[in-house]
Amino acid sequence: MGKKLAYTPNSRIKSALRQLWLRSRERAAALKRDKYTCACGKKQSRAKGKEVFVEVHHQEGILNWGDVYEFLRAGLLCGPEKLIVLCEECHKKVGIREKGEAGDV
């Protein structure tokens, strides 16, 4: 097994986003709206020997994955030099102060 990367690999980010998508309310709403039925008319079935699986497809495609990775690395998965460890109480104080400065409070 190779050496661990110093950053979260793209494959791990994509896997986490896929799990989020599979459990998303938007995906569930599309399945419910179309009654678990393909555009061709086939209905999803779990019956043994007659399995039919439907998937939810993005009609406009998915954003450029490179842009998604870049955005997440810039804001959420930044390097350890831009991170600080805080107790729960201090973290809440910093969060409240930052929201106030942004005008969100």
Summary of the structure (lengths in Angstrom):
residues: 105
radius of gyration: 20.7
end to end distance: 48.1
largest distance: 60.0
contacts: 162
relative contact order: 0.09
helix: 49%
strand: 4%
